[in-house]
Amino acid sequence: MSYYPVLLDLSGKKTVVLGGGRVGQRKIETLLEYGASVYVIARDMTPELQDLLLKGEIKLLGHEFDESFVKDAFLIVIATNDRDLNKRVSAFAKESNILVNTVDQPEECSFIVPSIIKKGDLIVAVSTSGKSPALAKMIREELEHRFGIEYRYFLNMMGKLRKELISSGKSETERTRIFHDLVDSLILKLMAAEDIAAIAVELGDILDKKLSPDDVKQYMRDE
């Protein structure tokens, strides 16, 4: 099967996780990290999930699956050891046009989850189309050494500069040239070396204005 790569905005969207064991816990923690509103269906939950429930960070729909629990869901993650239940819930989700992922059963999924590297707004996804999650993990671990925290800082800077340049009145051609000059510059390496003074000079030359180290720190700061 050939999969179409896509990044989803889960902010505030109802996501239902079926299963409260360790696998379900890992899935829930990741979904919360990306802003999903997480609802759980589980007979039992790990102590960590019980703590999240007490804090109000997740909600318990019930102990047994019921179709009414998921009719308005944006996405369903199935993480149980009951293959018959997994198949039944997956079939319902597909019939209802709800995105569904069944852990370790790609044939029951409408999407699969890649192995992810995240550095701020930089997301690198590695997938083997469900054929070898272990290989995807190995490749991800190799790539993690390639992308340091400087990419997070650089994208913070690029996002702020993009807004500035769009409102500056510069032509699209000029803006494009500046964006390419920024990417081709030494700024990423200087960020890795934490040489803020040198970044101020390099960035100032590209933007044709004088910048201080404090200006650079402001550009690099998280929103």
ZABA-942638 format. One record per residue: residue in three letters; z, x, y negated of N, C-alpha, C in turn. Coordinates in steps of 0.02 Angstrom, whole numbers, m for minus. Example, Ala and Ser with C-alpha at 12.3 -4.5 7.8 and 13.67 -1.06 7.14 Angstrom:
rest / n_c3 / n_c1 / n_c2 / ca_c3 / ca_c1 / ca_c2 / c_c3 / c_c1 / c_c2
ALA / 390 / 660 / 284 / 390 / 615 / 225 / 390 / 660 / 165
SER / 354 / 642 / 112 / 357 / 684 / 53 / 394 / 645 / m2
//
This chain:
rest / n_c3 / n_c1 / n_c2 / ca_c3 / ca_c1 / ca_c2 / c_c3 / c_c1 / c_c2
MET / 0 / 42 / 60 / 0 / 0 / 0 / 0 / 43 / m62
SER / m37 / 21 / m113 / m39 / 58 / m176 / 3 / 21 / m228
TYR / 52 / 56 / m258 / 98 / 26 / m306 / 76 / 41 / m377
TYR / 87 / m7 / m421 / 72 / 1 / m492 / 136 / 22 / m528
PRO / 138 / 83 / m556 / 199 / 107 / m588 / 213 / 67 / m652
VAL / 276 / 49 / m663 / 294 / 11 / m722 / 368 / 24 / m739
LEU / 385 / 21 / m803 / 454 / 26 / m825 / 475 / m42 / m852
LEU / 532 / m68 / m828 / 555 / m134 / m846 / 611 / m132 / m897
ASP / 610 / m179 / m943 / 666 / m189 / m990 / 713 / m240 / m958
LEU / 771 / m217 / m936 / 819 / m262 / m903 / 874 / m285 / m951
SER / 870 / m267 / m1013 / 924 / m283 / m1060 / 939 / m357 / m1062
GLY / 1001 / m375 / m1041 / 1023 / m444 / m1043 / 992 / m490 / m992
LYS / 951 / m464 / m948 / 917 / m507 / m899 / 960 / m516 / m836
LYS / 959 / m577 / m810 / 999 / m592 / m751 / 971 / m557 / m689
THR / 1012 / m514 / m661 / 995 / m477 / m601 / 1047 / m491 / m548
VAL / 1024 / m513 / m490 / 1070 / m531 / m436 / 1068 / m478 / m382
VAL / 1126 / m455 / m362 / 1131 / m406 / m307 / 1165 / m440 / m248
LEU / 1132 / m439 / m192 / 1159 / m468 / m131 / 1188 / m411 / m89
GLY / 1255 / m410 / m84 / 1289 / m356 / m48 / 1336 / m318 / m92
GLY / 1398 / m309 / m68 / 1448 / m275 / m109 / 1476 / m212 / m78
GLY / 1437 / m181 / m33 / 1458 / m118 / m3 / 1440 / m59 / m47
ARG / 1441 / 1 / m18 / 1428 / 62 / m56 / 1357 / 64 / m84
VAL / 1309 / 41 / m44 / 1240 / 41 / m68 / 1233 / m8 / m126
GLY / 1260 / m68 / m117 / 1259 / m117 / m170 / 1293 / m92 / m233
GLN / 1348 / m56 / m224 / 1384 / m28 / m281 / 1340 / 21 / m320
ARG / 1305 / 65 / m285 / 1261 / 113 / m319 / 1206 / 76 / m358
LYS / 1178 / 25 / m327 / 1126 / m13 / m361 / 1154 / m48 / m424
ILE / 1213 / m77 / m417 / 1244 / m112 / m473 / 1259 / m64 / m530
GLU / 1286 / m6 / m515 / 1303 / 42 / m567 / 1241 / 63 / m606
THR / 1185 / 72 / m570 / 1123 / 91 / m604 / 1097 / 33 / m647
LEU / 1100 / m27 / m621 / 1076 / m85 / m660 / 1117 / m94 / m723
LEU / 1183 / m84 / m719 / 1225 / m89 / m778 / 1207 / m36 / m829
GLU / 1191 / 24 / m805 / 1172 / 79 / m850 / 1111 / 60 / m891
TYR / 1067 / 19 / m863 / 1006 / m1 / m898 / 1011 / m69 / m931
GLY / 1072 / m94 / m939 / 1084 / m153 / m980 / 1075 / m220 / m947
ALA / 1068 / m223 / m881 / 1058 / m286 / m847 / 1123 / m327 / m846
SER / 1116 / m393 / m844 / 1173 / m437 / m832 / 1177 / m447 / m757
VAL / 1228 / m418 / m725 / 1230 / m414 / m652 / 1275 / m468 / m622
TYR / 1246 / m504 / m574 / 1282 / m555 / m536 / 1280 / m534 / m463
VAL / 1335 / m546 / m428 / 1342 / m521 / m359 / 1354 / m579 / m311
ILE / 1323 / m574 / m253 / 1338 / m618 / m196 / 1362 / m573 / m140
ALA / 1424 / m580 / m119 / 1451 / m534 / m69 / 1512 / m564 / m34
ARG / 1517 / m551 / 30 / 1577 / m571 / 67 / 1635 / m525 / 51
ASP / 1620 / m462 / 44 / 1670 / m412 / 26 / 1641 / m366 / m26
MET / 1685 / m336 / m66 / 1662 / m288 / m117 / 1705 / m225 / m114
THR / 1674 / m169 / m132 / 1711 / m107 / m136 / 1765 / m111 / m190
PRO / 1816 / m70 / m186 / 1867 / m70 / m239 / 1837 / m59 / m309
GLU / 1786 / m17 / m312 / 1754 / m4 / m377 / 1720 / m66 / m405
LEU / 1688 / m105 / m361 / 1656 / m166 / m384 / 1708 / m219 / m403
GLN / 1763 / m221 / m365 / 1817 / m267 / m383 / 1845 / m251 / m452
ASP / 1848 / m187 / m468 / 1871 / m167 / m534 / 1822 / m189 / m588
LEU / 1757 / m181 / m575 / 1706 / m203 / m623 / 1710 / m279 / m632
LEU / 1725 / m315 / m578 / 1732 / m388 / m582 / 1791 / m407 / m626
LEU / 1847 / m373 / m616 / 1907 / m387 / m656 / 1895 / m372 / m730
LYS / 1855 / m321 / m744 / 1840 / m303 / m814 / 1787 / m348 / m846
GLY / 1757 / m391 / m805 / 1706 / m436 / m831 / 1638 / m404 / m839
GLU / 1628 / m345 / m809 / 1564 / m311 / m816 / 1512 / m339 / m767
ILE / 1535 / m370 / m713 / 1491 / m406 / m666 / 1522 / m474 / m652
LYS / 1481 / m518 / m624 / 1506 / m586 / m608 / 1492 / m600 / m534
LEU / 1538 / m634 / m501 / 1530 / m653 / m431 / 1504 / m724 / m427
LEU / 1445 / m733 / m396 / 1416 / m799 / m388 / 1444 / m835 / m327
GLY / 1460 / m798 / m275 / 1486 / m828 / m214 / 1486 / m778 / m157
HIS / 1512 / m801 / m100 / 1517 / m756 / m42 / 1458 / m762 / 5
GLU / 1421 / m818 / 1 / 1363 / m828 / 44 / 1303 / m844 / m1
PHE / 1244 / m825 / 22 / 1184 / m837 / m18 / 1168 / m911 / m23
ASP / 1151 / m932 / m82 / 1127 / m999 / m94 / 1068 / m994 / m143
GLU / 1015 / m1029 / m129 / 955 / m1024 / m171 / 968 / m1042 / m244
SER / 1016 / m1087 / m255 / 1031 / m1107 / m324 / 1059 / m1049 / m365
PHE / 1088 / m998 / m332 / 1117 / m941 / m367 / 1063 / m898 / m401
VAL / 1003 / m899 / m375 / 953 / m850 / m397 / 890 / m881 / m428
LYS / 888 / m947 / m435 / 827 / m979 / m460 / 807 / m955 / m530
ASP / 857 / m938 / m570 / 842 / m915 / m639 / 848 / m840 / m646
ALA / 848 / m804 / m590 / 855 / m731 / m593 / 789 / m698 / m613
PHE / 794 / m643 / m648 / 736 / m603 / m664 / 719 / m556 / m606
LEU / 771 / m533 / m573 / 763 / m482 / m521 / 819 / m489 / m470
ILE / 803 / m476 / m407 / 852 / m478 / m352 / 850 / m412 / m315
VAL / 909 / m384 / m302 / 915 / m325 / m260 / 954 / m344 / m198
ILE / 926 / m331 / m140 / 958 / m350 / m76 / 984 / m287 / m43
ALA / 1050 / m286 / m31 / 1081 / m226 / m2 / 1131 / m246 / 51
THR / 1107 / m279 / 104 / 1150 / m298 / 159 / 1122 / m268 / 224
ASN / 1162 / m271 / 277 / 1140 / m247 / 343 / 1111 / m303 / 385
ASP / 1108 / m363 / 358 / 1083 / m421 / 394 / 1008 / m428 / 381
ARG / 967 / m402 / 426 / 895 / m401 / 415 / 865 / m470 / 411
ASP / 892 / m517 / 451 / 866 / m586 / 448 / 880 / m617 / 380
LEU / 941 / m607 / 354 / 958 / m632 / 288 / 915 / m599 / 235
ASN / 907 / m534 / 241 / 866 / m497 / 193 / 795 / m525 / 190
LYS / 767 / m539 / 249 / 699 / m564 / 253 / 694 / m634 / 222
ARG / 745 / m675 / 235 / 744 / m744 / 208 / 750 / m744 / 132
VAL / 795 / m703 / 106 / 803 / m700 / 33 / 741 / m670 / 0
SER / 713 / m619 / 31 / 652 / m588 / 4 / 595 / m639 / 1
ALA / 587 / m678 / 54 / 534 / m728 / 56 / 544 / m780 / 1
PHE / 606 / m802 / m9 / 620 / m851 / m62 / 604 / m822 / m131
ALA / 623 / m759 / m142 / 611 / m727 / m206 / 536 / m723 / m220
LYS / 498 / m703 / m171 / 426 / m697 / m181 / 394 / m765 / m194
GLU / 415 / m816 / m158 / 390 / m884 / m169 / 407 / m909 / m239
SER / 464 / m885 / m265 / 488 / m907 / m330 / 465 / m861 / m387
ASN / 422 / m812 / m371 / 397 / m764 / m420 / 454 / m725 / m454
ILE / 504 / m707 / m414 / 560 / m666 / m437 / 551 / m596 / m408
LEU / 556 / m546 / m449 / 551 / m477 / m424 / 607 / m464 / m374
VAL / 590 / m432 / m318 / 641 / m420 / m267 / 633 / m350 / m237
ASN / 690 / m318 / m227 / 692 / m253 / m193 / 743 / m257 / m137
THR / 720 / m242 / m77 / 764 / m241 / m19 / 774 / m169 / 3
VAL / 835 / m144 / 1 / 850 / m74 / 13 / 826 / m54 / 83
ASP / 788 / 0 / 87 / 763 / 29 / 149 / 717 / m17 / 189
GLN / 691 / m69 / 157 / 642 / m113 / 190 / 584 / m126 / 143
PRO / 541 / m75 / 132 / 487 / m83 / 83 / 441 / m142 / 97
GLU / 435 / m161 / 161 / 391 / m217 / 178 / 418 / m283 / 151
GLU / 482 / m285 / 134 / 513 / m346 / 107 / 518 / m344 / 31
CYS / 490 / m293 / 0 / 497 / m284 / m73 / 434 / m306 / m110
SER / 444 / m331 / m171 / 387 / m339 / m217 / 383 / m279 / m263
PHE / 435 / m237 / m264 / 433 / m174 / m300 / 481 / m126 / m266
ILE / 468 / m62 / m274 / 513 / m11 / m247 / 540 / 30 / m305
VAL / 598 / 60 / m295 / 632 / 98 / m348 / 619 / 172 / m338
PRO / 591 / 206 / m388 / 578 / 278 / m381 / 641 / 319 / m388
SER / 636 / 382 / m372 / 689 / 430 / m387 / 680 / 451 / m460
ILE / 734 / 449 / m499 / 728 / 454 / m572 / 764 / 514 / m601
ILE / 731 / 546 / m650 / 762 / 595 / m694 / 764 / 564 / m763
LYS / 822 / 563 / m794 / 828 / 532 / m861 / 863 / 581 / m908
LYS / 829 / 598 / m961 / 856 / 639 / m1015 / 847 / 602 / m1080
GLY / 896 / 561 / m1099 / 888 / 519 / m1157 / 831 / 469 / m1144
ASP / 781 / 469 / m1188 / 725 / 423 / m1180 / 670 / 450 / m1136
LEU / 677 / 511 / m1111 / 629 / 537 / m1064 / 648 / 513 / m994
ILE / 601 / 479 / m961 / 611 / 456 / m893 / 554 / 483 / m851
VAL / 572 / 520 / m799 / 522 / 545 / m751 / 537 / 512 / m684
ALA / 489 / 475 / m658 / 498 / 439 / m595 / 456 / 471 / m541
VAL / 486 / 480 / m482 / 453 / 510 / m425 / 454 / 460 / m367
SER / 396 / 446 / m339 / 393 / 399 / m284 / 346 / 424 / m229
THR / 363 / 408 / m167 / 319 / 422 / m110 / 294 / 356 / m82
SER / 294 / 303 / m123 / 272 / 236 / m103 / 312 / 210 / m43
GLY / 376 / 230 / m42 / 420 / 205 / 10 / 417 / 242 / 76
LYS / 373 / 293 / 81 / 363 / 327 / 145 / 416 / 380 / 159
SER / 442 / 411 / 106 / 493 / 462 / 118 / 538 / 469 / 56
PRO / 590 / 426 / 51 / 637 / 433 / m4 / 670 / 502 / m7
ALA / 678 / 534 / 52 / 708 / 601 / 54 / 664 / 652 / 17
LEU / 598 / 646 / 26 / 553 / 692 / m9 / 554 / 678 / m84
ALA / 555 / 614 / m103 / 558 / 597 / m174 / 621 / 626 / m205
LYS / 677 / 623 / m169 / 739 / 651 / m194 / 734 / 727 / m202
MET / 703 / 760 / m153 / 695 / 833 / m156 / 653 / 853 / m217
ILE / 599 / 817 / m229 / 556 / 832 / m286 / 593 / 820 / m351
ARG / 631 / 765 / m354 / 670 / 750 / m414 / 720 / 805 / m429
GLU / 754 / 830 / m377 / 803 / 883 / m387 / 771 / 947 / m411
GLU / 710 / 960 / m388 / 673 / 1019 / m413 / 654 / 1011 / m486
LEU / 633 / 951 / m505 / 611 / 938 / m573 / 669 / 935 / m622
GLU / 728 / 917 / m599 / 786 / 912 / m643 / 800 / 978 / m679
HIS / 785 / 1033 / m646 / 795 / 1099 / m677 / 742 / 1113 / m730
ARG / 687 / 1076 / m726 / 632 / 1086 / m774 / 645 / 1052 / m841
PHE / 680 / 996 / m839 / 689 / 956 / m900 / 763 / 957 / m919
GLY / 779 / 994 / m972 / 848 / 999 / m996 / 863 / 949 / m1051
ILE / 923 / 954 / m1079 / 945 / 907 / m1130 / 904 / 913 / m1194
GLU / 867 / 969 / m1201 / 825 / 978 / m1261 / 772 / 923 / m1267
TYR / 752 / 895 / m1209 / 703 / 840 / m1211 / 733 / 777 / m1242
ARG / 796 / 766 / m1229 / 831 / 710 / m1261 / 832 / 719 / m1337
TYR / 850 / 779 / m1359 / 852 / 793 / m1431 / 783 / 787 / m1463
PHE / 733 / 814 / m1427 / 665 / 815 / m1454 / 639 / 743 / m1463
LEU / 652 / 700 / m1414 / 628 / 631 / m1420 / 667 / 592 / m1472
ASN / 731 / 608 / m1481 / 768 / 578 / m1537 / 733 / 595 / m1603
MET / 715 / 659 / m1610 / 681 / 682 / m1671 / 613 / 649 / m1679
MET / 575 / 646 / m1625 / 508 / 617 / m1628 / 510 / 543 / m1648
GLY / 559 / 507 / m1621 / 565 / 436 / m1638 / 578 / 425 / m1712
LYS / 623 / 466 / m1740 / 639 / 459 / m1811 / 581 / 482 / m1855
LEU / 549 / 536 / m1835 / 492 / 560 / m1874 / 433 / 511 / m1872
ARG / 424 / 479 / m1815 / 369 / 430 / m1809 / 378 / 374 / m1861
LYS / 440 / 349 / m1866 / 454 / 296 / m1915 / 441 / 321 / m1986
GLU / 464 / 383 / m2000 / 455 / 411 / m2067 / 381 / 419 / m2084
LEU / 343 / 446 / m2037 / 273 / 460 / m2050 / 231 / 397 / m2057
ILE / 248 / 345 / m2017 / 211 / 282 / m2022 / 221 / 250 / m2090
SER / 282 / 257 / m2118 / 296 / 227 / m2183 / 278 / 273 / m2241
SER / 254 / 333 / m2226 / 241 / 382 / m2279 / 175 / 372 / m2315
GLY / 131 / 333 / m2285 / 65 / 324 / m2316 / 13 / 374 / m2292
LYS / 33 / 421 / m2249 / m15 / 469 / m2222 / m66 / 434 / m2178
SER / m125 / 460 / m2174 / m177 / 430 / m2133 / m160 / 439 / m2059
GLU / m192 / 398 / m2017 / m180 / 402 / m1945 / m201 / 471 / m1919
THR / m255 / 498 / m1946 / m279 / 564 / m1926 / m226 / 617 / m1941
GLU / m197 / 614 / m2000 / m146 / 663 / m2020 / m83 / 655 / m1977
ARG / m64 / 593 / m1965 / m4 / 582 / m1924 / m15 / 609 / m1853
THR / m74 / 597 / m1825 / m89 / 621 / m1758 / m86 / 697 / m1755
ARG / m114 / 729 / m1807 / m112 / 803 / m1810 / m40 / 828 / m1810
ILE / 3 / 797 / m1849 / 73 / 818 / m1853 / 108 / 808 / m1786
PHE / 96 / 751 / m1753 / 128 / 738 / m1689 / 108 / 791 / m1637
HIS / 44 / 808 / m1637 / 21 / 860 / m1590 / 49 / 928 / m1608
ASP / 53 / 943 / m1672 / 83 / 1007 / m1693 / 156 / 1011 / m1671
LEU / 192 / 956 / m1675 / 262 / 955 / m1654 / 268 / 969 / m1580
VAL / 227 / 936 / m1540 / 230 / 945 / m1467 / 209 / 1016 / m1448
ASP / 161 / 1045 / m1484 / 136 / 1112 / m1468 / 178 / 1168 / m1498
SER / 228 / 1150 / m1538 / 269 / 1200 / m1573 / 321 / 1231 / m1527
LEU / 361 / 1275 / m1556 / 416 / 1308 / m1519 / 481 / 1267 / m1522
ILE / 478 / 1208 / m1550 / 540 / 1170 / m1562 / 579 / 1155 / m1498
LEU / 544 / 1135 / m1445 / 580 / 1121 / m1382 / 618 / 1183 / m1358
LYS / 585 / 1241 / m1359 / 618 / 1302 / m1337 / 676 / 1320 / m1383
LEU / 668 / 1308 / m1447 / 722 / 1323 / m1495 / 781 / 1275 / m1485
MET / 766 / 1213 / m1467 / 820 / 1166 / m1451 / 858 / 1188 / m1389
ALA / 822 / 1212 / m1339 / 855 / 1237 / m1279 / 900 / 1296 / m1295
ALA / 879 / 1337 / m1344 / 918 / 1395 / m1364 / 971 / 1377 / m1417
GLU / 971 / 1315 / m1440 / 1018 / 1290 / m1490 / 1013 / 1329 / m1556
ASP / 951 / 1349 / m1572 / 939 / 1386 / m1634 / 918 / 1337 / m1689
ILE / 967 / 1304 / m1718 / 955 / 1251 / m1767 / 920 / 1278 / m1830
ALA / 940 / 1338 / m1853 / 911 / 1367 / m1913 / 836 / 1379 / m1904
ALA / 817 / 1404 / m1845 / 746 / 1417 / m1832 / 707 / 1352 / m1826
ILE / 739 / 1301 / m1798 / 706 / 1236 / m1794 / 691 / 1209 / m1863
ALA / 739 / 1217 / m1909 / 730 / 1194 / m1978 / 668 / 1226 / m2010
VAL / 658 / 1290 / m1996 / 600 / 1325 / m2024 / 535 / 1299 / m1991
GLU / 536 / 1296 / m1925 / 476 / 1275 / m1888 / 457 / 1203 / m1906
LEU / 506 / 1159 / m1906 / 493 / 1089 / m1922 / 471 / 1081 / m1995
GLY / 503 / 1118 / m2039 / 485 / 1115 / m2109 / 413 / 1136 / m2122
ASP / 391 / 1188 / m2087 / 322 / 1211 / m2094 / 272 / 1157 / m2073
ILE / 288 / 1122 / m2018 / 243 / 1070 / m1993 / 241 / 1010 / m2040
LEU / 299 / 991 / m2066 / 303 / 933 / m2110 / 288 / 950 / m2183
ASP / 283 / 1014 / m2196 / 270 / 1038 / m2264 / 325 / 1016 / m2313
LYS / 388 / 1028 / m2291 / 445 / 1015 / m2336 / 503 / 1057 / m2313
LYS / 549 / 1069 / m2358 / 607 / 1112 / m2343 / 661 / 1070 / m2309
LEU / 685 / 1096 / m2253 / 737 / 1062 / m2214 / 797 / 1107 / m2204
SER / 855 / 1078 / m2202 / 916 / 1116 / m2189 / 936 / 1105 / m2116
PRO / 980 / 1148 / m2089 / 1006 / 1136 / m2021 / 1038 / 1067 / m2014
ASP / 1070 / 1042 / m2065 / 1100 / 975 / m2062 / 1047 / 921 / m2055
ASP / 989 / 932 / m2087 / 933 / 885 / m2080 / 910 / 883 / m2008
VAL / 906 / 941 / m1978 / 883 / 946 / m1908 / 933 / 911 / m1862
LYS / 997 / 922 / m1873 / 1048 / 890 / m1831 / 1044 / 815 / m1836
GLN / 1028 / 790 / m1895 / 1021 / 717 / m1904 / 962 / 691 / m1864
TYR / 906 / 728 / m1864 / 848 / 708 / m1825 / 863 / 708 / m1750
MET / 904 / 756 / m1727 / 918 / 763 / m1656 / 970 / 715 / m1630
ARG / 1009 / 686 / m1675 / 1065 / 644 / m1655 / 1041 / 579 / m1622
ASP / 1080 / 555 / m1574 / 1064 / 491 / m1542 / 1066 / 435 / m1594
GLU / 1025 / 384 / m1581 / 1023 / 327 / m1627 / 1091 / 292 / m1629
//
